[in-house]
Amino acid sequence: MKNKTIITIAGRTAAGKSIIAKKLAERLGLTVLKSYTTRAPRPDEIANPADADHIFVSEAEYDKLTDIIAETCINGNRYCTTKEILKDSDCYVIDPDGLSYLKKNLEPGFRLAQFYVYADEDIRKKRFMERGKSESEFRVRSDSEDKQFADYEDEHGYDIIIFNNGNIEDTVDIIESYVKLIIKDRLDEIEAKKNGTWVEPESDDEETASNEETGNQEEEVCCDSTTEAEMADSKNELPDEETEENASSDEDTSLVSLADSILDIDAEESPEAEDKAAAEPKDSDFDPFSLDEDDSAAFGLEDEAEKPAEGTAENVNAEPEEDDSLPIDETSEMLTEEAEQQNTDDCEEDDEDESEDDEDDEDEDAEAILID
């Protein structure tokens, strides 16, 4: 449901608020809200109940009312309205206390356009007495409402103020110009209903169901499109997968061929290469305790002929040759004896040199004595 705009009209006693609401409703085809009240009906209201501004009920009947959305009390009389009545109305004549109650309890879907009809006290008293009332009654009514209207004016609790000190028709013209702008959609609806061209809008439930159905249809279309797109993608992917498998198979085949060719090359190596590899010395043939040519020279040994390689068939069958060279232990003994002899000779030479030096010193001493 769209927001329902309610025209509220507030004013002091005899300010003209009720007559303005009636005339405005007649001009524009609006509905004026009739509130419940425990007040006793006036003579004109009894004579013509259809034109009355209220629904008159007893205290007991008033207590049974439910769904009250606005309520106030004036001169000991209770006034209220319900949400259902408010929904079917366009104008609501109300005092500041009732308006405050309404604002606190107003539910979503409603909004208010608040008019305040103002008239001077002398003019209001005159109008009140023209209804056949006394001045004292006016004073009682006026005093009882001073407090709430004083606060209402100070707090500026209204949207638009309308002065009604002159001709009532002029005041209605002014307020009508505002209302036509505020509730234009509502007035268009009223005009369409008169012409028979009005189409009732869908209710909230129907609109929700329609939206859900539309959403489901959109989801189905979306699902169908997605399925088609996936099928197309899968078709496009199949050739790619086959191509990748073929490429992988070709690659495996090429690798196998390459490995076979390498093995063939290794198998076809020449005998010369094999002989050369066999002739090259290996780390396993190295003997760290064998003597090389330099070692032989250091020990004063002559070069010996190279011995044939061990482990061959010729060496196994050949007779062992006599080795004229001295064993390592004997060679070491000879070197040791030579070194000792050399040390002995050196020592003897040193002793001879020292004796010669001593003799020279004695000669020098003798010469020195002769000189003296």
C-alpha positions in Angstrom: 0.0 0.0 0.0 1.2 3.5 -0.9 1.6 6.0 1.9 -1.8 7.4 3.0 -1.8 11.1 3.6 -4.1 12.4 6.3 -5.0 16.1 6.4 -5.2 17.1 10.1 -6.9 20.3 11.1 -6.4 21.7 14.6 -7.8 24.9 16.2 -9.2 26.4 19.4 -12.9 26.5 20.2 -14.9 28.3 17.5 -11.8 28.9 15.3 -13.8 27.4 12.4 -11.8 24.2 12.0 -14.9 21.9 11.7 -16.7 24.0 9.1 -13.5 24.4 7.0 -13.0 20.6 7.0 -16.6 20.1 5.8 -16.4 22.7 3.0 -13.0 21.4 1.9 -14.4 17.9 1.7 -17.4 19.1 -0.3 -15.2 20.8 -2.9 -12.7 18.1 -3.3 -14.7 14.9 -2.6 -12.7 14.1 0.5 -13.9 12.1 3.5 -13.9 13.7 7.0 -13.1 11.4 9.8 -15.8 10.8 12.4 -14.3 10.1 15.8 -15.8 8.3 18.7 -16.9 10.4 21.7 -18.7 10.0 25.0 -19.9 13.6 24.7 -23.7 14.0 24.5 -25.0 15.0 21.0 -26.2 18.6 20.4 -29.7 19.4 19.2 -28.6 19.8 15.5 -26.6 16.6 15.7 -29.6 14.8 17.0 -31.8 16.3 14.2 -29.4 15.4 11.5 -27.0 12.6 12.6 -25.5 12.2 9.1 -24.0 15.7 9.4 -22.6 15.1 12.8 -18.8 15.2 13.3 -18.7 12.3 15.8 -20.0 8.8 16.6 -21.6 9.1 19.9 -21.1 6.1 22.3 -21.5 5.5 26.0 -18.6 5.0 28.4 -19.1 1.2 28.3 -19.1 1.1 24.5 -16.1 3.3 24.4 -14.1 0.9 26.7 -14.8 -2.0 24.3 -13.1 -0.2 21.4 -9.9 -1.7 20.1 -7.1 -0.7 17.7 -7.2 2.9 19.0 -4.6 5.0 17.2 -5.5 8.5 18.5 -7.1 9.6 21.7 -7.8 12.8 23.8 -10.0 14.2 26.5 -11.8 17.6 26.3 -13.9 18.9 29.3 -14.2 15.4 30.7 -15.4 13.9 27.4 -13.3 11.2 25.7 -12.5 11.2 22.0 -10.7 8.6 19.9 -10.4 6.9 16.5 -9.2 3.6 15.2 -6.8 2.6 12.6 -9.5 1.2 10.3 -11.4 4.5 10.4 -8.3 6.5 9.8 -7.4 4.4 6.7 -10.7 5.3 5.1 -10.6 9.0 5.8 -8.9 12.1 4.3 -9.4 14.9 6.9 -9.2 14.6 10.7 -10.3 17.5 13.0 -8.2 17.0 16.1 -6.7 18.9 19.1 -3.0 19.1 19.9 -3.1 16.3 22.6 -4.9 13.9 20.2 -2.4 14.8 17.5 0.6 14.0 19.7 -1.0 10.6 20.6 -1.5 10.0 16.9 2.1 10.8 16.0 3.4 8.3 18.6 1.2 5.5 17.4 1.1 6.1 13.6 2.2 3.1 11.7 4.2 2.8 8.5 2.0 3.6 5.5 0.6 6.8 6.9 1.8 10.4 6.8 0.4 13.6 8.1 -0.1 17.1 6.6 -0.8 19.3 9.7 -2.9 22.5 9.4 -3.4 24.9 12.3 -6.5 27.2 12.0 -6.0 30.3 14.0 -8.6 33.0 15.0 -8.5 35.9 17.5 -10.2 35.3 20.9 -12.9 38.0 20.4 -13.9 36.5 17.0 -14.0 33.0 18.5 -16.2 34.2 21.4 -18.7 35.8 19.1 -19.0 32.7 16.9 -19.4 30.6 20.0 -22.2 32.7 21.4 -24.0 32.7 17.9 -24.4 28.9 18.5 -26.7 29.7 21.5 -23.9 29.3 24.1 -23.1 31.7 26.9 -20.0 33.6 27.5 -19.2 31.7 30.7 -19.3 28.4 28.7 -16.9 29.9 26.3 -14.6 30.9 29.1 -14.6 27.4 30.6 -13.8 25.8 27.2 -11.1 28.4 26.4 -9.4 28.0 29.7 -9.3 24.2 29.6 -7.5 24.2 26.3 -5.1 27.1 26.9 -2.3 24.8 28.1 -2.2 22.4 25.2 -2.5 25.1 22.5 0.1 27.3 24.2 2.6 24.4 24.0 1.4 23.5 20.5 2.1 27.1 19.3 5.5 27.3 21.1 6.7 24.0 19.8 5.4 24.8 16.3 3.7 21.4 16.1 2.0 22.2 12.8 3.1 22.4 9.1 0.9 25.2 7.9 -1.0 27.9 9.8 -4.2 29.3 8.3 -5.7 32.6 9.7 -9.5 32.5 9.8 -10.5 36.0 11.1 -12.4 37.0 8.0 -14.7 35.3 5.5 -14.8 31.5 5.9 -14.9 30.9 2.1 -11.7 32.8 1.6 -10.0 30.7 4.2 -11.3 27.5 2.5 -9.8 28.8 -0.8 -6.4 29.2 0.8 -6.3 25.8 2.4 -7.7 24.1 -0.7 -4.7 25.4 -2.8 -2.4 23.6 -0.4 -4.3 20.4 -0.2 -4.4 20.1 -4.0 -0.6 20.0 -4.1 -0.2 17.7 -1.1 -2.6 14.9 -2.0 -2.7 15.2 -5.8 -2.6 11.4 -6.2 -5.6 11.0 -3.9 -7.5 13.6 -5.8 -6.7 11.9 -9.1 -8.1 8.7 -7.6 -11.3 10.4 -6.6 -11.7 11.9 -10.1 -11.1 8.5 -11.7 -13.7 6.8 -9.5 -16.2 9.5 -10.6 -15.5 8.8 -14.2 -15.4 5.0 -13.9 -11.8 4.8 -15.0 -10.3 3.9 -11.7 -8.4 0.5 -11.5 -7.7 -0.8 -8.0 -4.0 -1.3 -7.4 -2.8 -4.8 -6.4 -2.7 -5.5 -2.7 0.6 -6.2 -1.0 0.0 -9.9 -1.0 -0.8 -10.0 -4.7 2.1 -7.8 -5.5 4.4 -10.0 -3.5 3.1 -13.1 -5.3 3.6 -11.5 -8.6 7.1 -10.4 -7.8 7.9 -14.0 -6.7 6.5 -15.5 -9.9 8.5 -13.0 -12.0 11.6 -13.9 -10.0 11.1 -17.6 -10.5 10.7 -17.1 -14.2 13.9 -15.0 -14.3 15.7 -17.7 -12.4 14.5 -20.4 -14.8 15.7 -18.4 -17.8 19.0 -17.7 -16.1 19.4 -21.5 -15.3 18.6 -22.4 -18.9 21.1 -19.9 -20.2 23.8 -21.1 -17.8 23.2 -24.7 -18.8 23.5 -23.9 -22.5 26.7 -21.9 -21.8 28.2 -24.8 -19.9 27.3 -27.3 -22.6 28.9 -25.0 -25.2 32.0 -24.7 -23.0 32.3 -28.4 -22.6 32.1 -29.0 -26.4 34.8 -26.4 -26.9 37.0 -28.0 -24.3 36.8 -31.6 -25.7 39.0 -30.9 -28.8 41.5 -29.2 -26.5 41.6 -32.1 -24.2 42.1 -34.6 -27.1 44.9 -32.4 -28.5 46.6 -32.3 -25.2 46.4 -36.1 -24.9 47.8 -36.6 -28.4 50.6 -34.1 -27.7 51.4 -36.0 -24.4 51.4 -39.3 -26.3 53.8 -37.9 -29.0 56.1 -36.5 -26.4 56.3 -39.9 -24.6 57.0 -41.6 -27.9 59.8 -39.2 -28.7 61.3 -39.7 -25.3 61.3 -43.5 -25.7 62.9 -43.2 -29.2 65.6 -40.9 -27.8 66.4 -43.3 -25.0 66.7 -46.2 -27.4 69.0 -44.3 -29.7 71.3 -43.4 -26.8 71.5 -47.1 -25.8 72.3 -48.0 -29.4 75.1 -45.5 -29.5 76.5 -46.8 -26.2 76.3 -50.4 -27.6 78.1 -49.5 -30.9 81.2 -47.9 -29.4 84.4 -48.9 -31.2 86.9 -51.6 -29.8 89.6 -48.9 -29.8 87.8 -46.9 -27.3 87.4 -49.9 -25.1 91.2 -50.7 -25.3 92.0 -47.1 -24.5 89.8 -47.1 -21.5 91.3 -50.4 -20.3 94.9 -48.9 -20.7 94.2 -45.8 -18.6 95.1 -46.2 -15.0 92.4 -46.5 -12.5 92.3 -45.1 -8.9 92.0 -48.7 -7.7 95.5 -49.6 -9.2 97.3 -46.8 -7.2 99.6 -48.2 -4.4 100.5 -45.4 -1.9 103.4 -47.4 -0.6 105.2 -48.0 -3.9 108.3 -46.1 -4.9 108.3 -43.9 -8.0 111.3 -42.6 -10.0 112.0 -39.7 -7.7 112.1 -41.9 -4.7 114.6 -44.2 -6.3 116.8 -41.2 -7.2 116.7 -40.0 -3.6 117.8 -43.3 -2.3 120.7 -43.5 -4.8 119.1 -46.3 -6.8 119.5 -46.8 -10.5 116.5 -46.7 -12.8 115.0 -50.1 -13.0 113.1 -51.5 -15.9 109.4 -51.1 -15.8 107.7 -54.2 -14.5 104.9 -55.7 -16.4 101.4 -54.9 -15.2 100.1 -57.3 -12.6 97.0 -59.4 -13.1 97.7 -60.1 -16.8 97.8 -63.6 -18.3 101.6 -63.2 -19.3 102.6 -62.3 -15.7 100.8 -65.2 -14.3 102.5 -67.7 -16.6 106.0 -66.0 -16.6 108.7 -67.2 -14.2 109.6 -64.7 -11.4 112.9 -62.8 -12.1 115.5 -62.3 -9.5 115.5 -58.8 -8.0 119.1 -57.5 -7.7 117.9 -54.3 -5.9 118.3 -54.1 -2.2 115.3 -54.4 0.0 113.9 -51.3 1.5 115.2 -52.2 5.0 118.8 -52.8 3.8 118.7 -49.5 1.9 117.6 -47.7 5.0 120.5 -49.2 7.0 123.1 -48.2 4.4 121.8 -44.6 4.3 121.9 -44.5 8.1 125.6 -45.7 8.2 126.5 -43.2 5.6 124.9 -40.4 7.5 126.7 -41.4 10.7 130.1 -41.6 8.9 129.5 -38.1 7.4 128.7 -36.7 10.9 131.9 -38.3 12.3 134.0 -36.7 9.5 132.4 -33.3 10.0 133.2 -33.5 13.7 136.8 -34.3 13.1 137.2 -31.4 10.6 135.8 -29.1 13.2 138.3 -30.3 15.9 141.2 -29.7 13.5 139.9 -26.2 12.7 139.7 -25.4 16.3 143.3 -26.7 17.0 144.6 -24.6 14.2 142.8 -21.5 15.6 144.4 -22.2 19.0 147.8 -22.4 17.4 147.3 -19.1 15.6 146.3 -17.5 18.8 149.4 -18.7 20.6 151.6 -17.4 17.8 149.9 -14.0 18.0 150.4 -13.9 21.8 154.1 -14.7 21.3 154.5 -12.0 18.7 152.9 -9.6 21.1 155.3 -10.5 23.8 158.3 -9.9 21.5 157.0 -6.6 20.5 156.8 -5.5 24.1 
